[in-house]
Amino acid sequence: MSEYSNKSVFITGANGGMGVEVCRYLVEDGFGHITMACRTEGKATAAMAEVRKTTNGSATDVTTAAGFDMTDPAAIEAAVDALPADRPFDVVFLQAGGVVYGKDWKSVTWNGVSVERTVFQNVVGAHVTLSRLMHRGLVKPGARVVIAGGEGARGIPGLIGKPEFASADDFVNYALVADPSRPYVDMDAMGVSKFAGALWSQKVAQLLEDQMDVVWFTPGFTAGTKGLKGVGAFKQWMFENIGFPVMVALGKAQSAKQGARKFADSLEGKVGKNGDVIGAPEGTALGAYTDQKPMNPGLTDPAIRDAFWNILEEVTGPFPTASSHVQSVHSA
C-alpha cells in the first residue's frame, strides 16, 4: 500500500498541461483521492479522461469540480461550497491562473477594488480558493499548500524583467493600475504575478505556521504547459513546435512531464518547508532547487508584502486565520 493512500489532494487549473501531468504522477504515487478543479465541467471531465488514459486500474479516486473561474470570487466560493463536506484535503495545489497577453492593461473589479488582471487571476483567485476551503473546514490540520511560482518573480534575463518596486506605494500603484498610461508588458506582468504569489505565500505561511505548511515552488522553465493561449495563433505555434522543443533539446527548458514530477515531489513534501520560495538558480530558469528570496529584495520586503495583503483583504474580506477554520467540523 502506498504511503499516500490515505491522502487527499485538491488541485486548481487541473485541465492545463501541467495540471494533467501532475495528477498522473499523484495517481501513480498512490494518492487516495484527487479533486481536479477546473473552470467548467467540460474541461474537468476532459482532464480526468486524459489522466485515466495512462492510469486505468489505479485505486485512486479521481473526481472533478467545476466553477473555478479565478477572476470571479463568487463563482469560486460557490464551487467550493458544492464540494462534499466530509472530504477534507491533506494537500492543496493552487496553480490556476494565466497571463493577459497584449499591450493593454486589464483589471478585475471586486468589492469596488480594481486589481490588475494577471495578478488577480493568479493570486487573488488562489487566495479566495484557500480562504473558502478553510471556511468550510476542508483543509486538514498539518495540510500542505503549494502555490505555483515562476522564475519571473526575480526576473529572467532577456525574457521577463525583474519585478522591482521603489516602495510599497509603487507596488500598490501597479497592482491597482493607478497609471494606465504606463506601458503594459505582458511577460513582465507574468513576473509580477509570480512575485505577488511569493508575497502571498510568505504571509499565509506566517499566519498559519502552526496549522499548515505553505510553499511557493517553481520547477523551472517548462514547455508544453498550454500557457500560451491568447498570445496569438502564429506565435503560439512557433513556440510550441519550434522554440520550446529546441530549448528542451539544449537543456534550457524541460518537458511538462519533468516539471510535473518536480511539482508532485513538492506536493508530497519532498521539496520545500513552510514559508519557502524555491526555484532555479540565479541567472538561469532551470536547475537545482534554490532559495529565490535573495535574488529580489522585494520578495522579503515586509512593507510591500503587507501592502499587498491589505489589497487582498479589501477585495475579499478578512482571511480565516483561526485554527477553528482548519477542518473545523470534521475529524481527520
C-alpha positions in Angstrom: 0.0 0.0 0.0 1.3 3.5 -0.9 2.3 5.9 1.9 -0.1 8.3 0.3 -3.1 6.0 0.1 -5.0 7.9 2.8 -4.1 11.4 1.4 -6.5 13.6 -0.5 -5.4 16.4 -2.9 -7.2 19.4 -4.3 -5.8 21.0 -7.5 -7.0 24.1 -9.3 -6.3 24.5 -13.1 -6.2 20.7 -13.3 -7.1 20.8 -17.0 -3.9 22.6 -18.0 -0.9 20.7 -19.4 0.9 20.9 -16.1 -2.2 20.0 -14.1 -2.9 16.9 -16.0 0.7 15.7 -15.8 0.8 16.3 -12.0 -2.4 14.4 -11.5 -1.0 11.5 -13.4 2.0 11.4 -11.1 -0.1 11.6 -8.0 -2.2 8.7 -9.2 0.9 6.7 -9.9 2.3 7.5 -6.5 -0.9 6.1 -4.9 -2.8 9.0 -3.5 -6.2 8.0 -2.2 -8.2 10.9 -3.7 -7.7 13.7 -6.1 -10.2 16.5 -6.9 -9.5 18.1 -10.2 -10.9 21.6 -10.0 -11.5 23.5 -13.3 -13.4 26.4 -14.7 -16.0 24.4 -16.5 -17.4 20.9 -16.1 -16.5 20.1 -19.7 -12.8 20.9 -19.1 -12.8 19.0 -15.8 -14.3 15.9 -17.4 -11.9 16.0 -20.4 -8.9 16.4 -18.0 -10.0 13.5 -15.9 -10.3 11.4 -19.1 -6.7 12.4 -20.0 -5.4 11.3 -16.6 -7.2 8.0 -16.9 -5.7 7.2 -20.3 -2.5 6.2 -18.6 -3.7 5.3 -15.1 -6.6 2.9 -15.7 -6.8 0.3 -12.9 -5.5 2.7 -10.3 -7.1 2.6 -6.9 -7.0 6.4 -6.7 -10.5 8.0 -6.6 -10.4 10.9 -9.1 -13.3 13.4 -9.0 -13.9 16.7 -10.7 -15.2 20.1 -9.6 -16.3 22.9 -11.9 -16.9 26.7 -11.4 -13.3 27.7 -10.5 -13.1 30.9 -12.5 -10.1 32.7 -11.0 -11.5 36.1 -12.0 -14.8 35.5 -10.2 -14.7 35.2 -6.4 -18.4 34.5 -6.1 -18.1 31.6 -8.6 -15.1 30.2 -6.7 -17.0 30.3 -3.4 -20.0 28.6 -4.9 -17.8 25.9 -6.4 -16.1 25.3 -3.0 -19.5 25.2 -1.3 -20.5 22.4 -3.7 -17.7 20.2 -2.6 -18.6 17.3 -0.3 -18.5 18.4 3.4 -16.9 15.1 4.6 -13.8 15.0 2.4 -11.2 17.5 3.7 -7.8 17.8 1.9 -4.3 17.0 3.0 -2.8 18.8 0.0 -4.0 22.0 -1.8 -2.2 22.8 -5.1 -3.0 26.3 -6.3 -1.8 26.6 -9.9 -4.7 28.0 -11.9 -4.1 31.4 -13.5 -2.7 32.7 -16.7 -1.4 35.8 -18.4 -3.2 38.7 -20.1 -1.3 38.9 -23.4 -1.3 42.1 -25.4 -0.4 45.7 -24.9 -3.3 47.0 -22.8 -3.9 47.0 -19.1 -6.9 44.9 -17.9 -8.4 44.8 -14.4 -10.8 42.7 -12.4 -13.0 44.7 -10.1 -14.5 43.2 -6.9 -16.0 44.9 -3.9 -15.1 48.2 -5.6 -11.4 47.4 -5.9 -9.8 47.0 -9.4 -6.8 44.8 -9.5 -4.5 44.1 -12.5 -6.0 41.0 -14.1 -2.9 38.8 -14.3 -2.3 39.4 -10.6 -6.0 38.8 -9.8 -6.3 35.5 -11.7 -3.0 34.1 -10.4 -3.1 35.2 -6.8 -6.4 36.7 -5.7 -8.2 33.7 -7.1 -5.9 31.4 -5.2 -6.5 33.5 -2.0 -10.2 33.2 -2.3 -10.0 29.4 -3.0 -7.9 28.7 0.1 -10.0 31.0 2.2 -13.2 29.3 1.3 -11.8 25.8 1.7 -10.8 26.8 5.2 -14.2 28.4 6.0 -15.8 25.1 5.1 -13.4 23.1 7.2 -12.0 21.4 4.1 -8.3 21.8 5.0 -6.9 19.2 7.4 -4.6 20.1 10.3 -1.0 19.9 9.1 -2.0 20.2 5.4 0.4 21.2 2.7 -0.5 24.2 0.5 1.6 24.8 -2.6 1.2 27.8 -4.9 2.8 27.5 -8.4 5.6 30.0 -8.7 7.8 31.1 -11.6 11.3 32.4 -12.1 9.8 35.6 -13.3 9.4 36.7 -9.7 13.1 37.5 -9.7 13.3 38.1 -13.5 14.7 36.0 -16.4 17.3 37.9 -18.4 16.0 38.6 -22.0 12.5 37.3 -21.2 11.0 38.8 -18.0 12.2 42.0 -16.3 12.9 41.7 -12.6 9.8 43.0 -10.7 11.3 45.9 -8.8 9.3 48.5 -6.8 10.7 51.6 -5.2 8.2 51.4 -2.3 5.1 49.7 -1.1 3.1 52.5 -2.7 4.8 51.8 -6.0 3.7 48.2 -5.9 0.2 49.2 -4.9 0.0 51.6 -7.8 1.0 48.8 -10.1 -1.5 46.3 -8.6 -4.4 48.7 -8.7 -3.4 50.1 -12.2 -3.2 53.6 -10.8 -1.5 54.8 -14.0 -2.9 53.0 -17.1 -0.8 55.3 -19.3 2.4 53.4 -18.4 3.4 50.7 -20.8 2.0 47.2 -20.2 4.4 44.4 -20.9 2.7 41.0 -20.7 5.7 38.9 -19.9 6.7 41.3 -17.1 3.1 41.1 -15.9 3.6 37.4 -15.5 6.7 38.1 -13.4 4.8 40.5 -11.2 2.0 38.0 -10.6 4.6 35.4 -9.5 6.2 38.0 -7.3 2.8 38.7 -5.8 2.3 35.0 -5.3 5.5 34.8 -3.3 4.5 37.7 -1.1 1.1 36.0 -0.5 2.6 32.6 0.3 5.0 34.0 2.9 2.2 36.0 4.6 0.0 32.9 4.8 2.9 30.8 6.0 3.4 33.3 8.8 -0.2 33.5 9.8 -0.8 29.7 9.7 2.6 28.4 10.7 1.1 26.2 13.5 -1.6 24.8 11.2 -0.2 24.0 7.8 2.9 24.4 5.5 2.6 26.9 2.7 5.2 26.8 0.0 5.8 28.8 -3.2 7.5 26.5 -5.7 8.5 26.5 -9.3 10.1 23.5 -11.0 11.9 25.7 -13.5 11.2 26.8 -17.1 8.8 24.2 -18.5 7.5 23.8 -22.1 4.2 22.2 -23.1 2.0 23.6 -20.3 -0.6 25.2 -22.6 0.3 28.6 -21.0 0.5 30.5 -24.3 -3.2 30.6 -25.1 -4.1 34.1 -26.0 -0.6 35.0 -27.2 -1.6 34.7 -30.9 -2.0 31.6 -33.1 1.2 32.0 -35.1 3.4 32.9 -32.2 1.9 30.1 -30.1 2.6 27.6 -32.9 6.2 28.8 -33.3 6.9 28.5 -29.6 5.2 25.1 -29.2 6.5 23.5 -32.3 9.9 25.0 -32.8 11.0 27.3 -29.9 10.2 25.0 -26.9 11.4 21.8 -28.5 14.8 23.4 -29.3 15.1 24.8 -25.8 14.3 21.4 -24.3 16.9 19.8 -26.6 19.5 22.4 -25.5 18.7 21.9 -21.8 17.3 25.4 -21.5 13.8 24.1 -20.7 12.2 20.9 -19.5 9.2 18.9 -20.6 5.8 19.2 -18.9 6.4 15.7 -17.5 9.7 16.7 -16.0 8.2 19.8 -14.5 5.2 17.9 -13.2 7.4 15.3 -11.5 9.0 18.1 -9.5 5.7 19.7 -8.6 4.5 16.3 -7.4 7.6 16.0 -5.2 6.8 19.4 -3.7 3.2 18.4 -3.0 4.5 15.2 -1.3 6.6 17.3 1.0 10.0 16.2 -0.5 10.8 19.8 -1.5 10.2 22.9 0.4 9.3 23.8 4.0 6.8 26.3 5.4 7.5 29.8 4.0 10.0 28.7 1.4 10.2 30.4 -2.0 12.0 27.9 -4.2 13.0 27.8 -7.9 16.0 27.7 -10.2 19.5 29.2 -9.6 20.3 32.9 -10.3 21.0 33.6 -14.0 19.1 30.6 -15.3 15.5 29.4 -15.5 16.3 25.7 -14.9 18.5 24.0 -12.4 19.0 22.9 -8.9 16.4 24.0 -6.3 17.5 27.4 -4.9 16.1 29.9 -2.5 14.7 32.7 -4.6 14.4 35.3 -1.8 18.0 36.7 -2.1 17.5 37.2 -5.9 15.0 40.0 -5.5 15.0 42.1 -2.3 11.3 42.9 -2.9 10.4 39.3 -2.1 11.2 39.9 1.6 10.1 43.5 1.9 7.6 43.4 4.7 6.1 46.8 3.7 5.3 45.5 0.1 4.1 42.2 1.5 1.7 43.9 3.9 0.5 46.4 1.4 -0.5 43.6 -0.9 -2.2 41.7 1.9 -4.2 44.9 2.6 -5.4 44.9 -1.0 -6.4 41.2 -0.7 -8.5 41.9 2.4 -10.1 44.9 0.7 -11.1 42.7 -2.2 -12.1 39.5 -0.4 -12.6 40.4 3.3 -10.7 39.0 6.4 -8.7 35.8 6.0 -9.7 32.9 8.3 -6.6 32.6 10.3 -8.2 31.0 13.4 -7.4 27.3 13.9 -11.1 26.6 14.1 -11.3 27.1 10.3 -8.9 24.3 9.6 -11.1 21.2 9.3 -13.3 22.9 11.8 -16.1 20.3 11.9 -14.6 17.1 10.5 -12.3 14.6 12.0 -9.1 13.6 10.2 
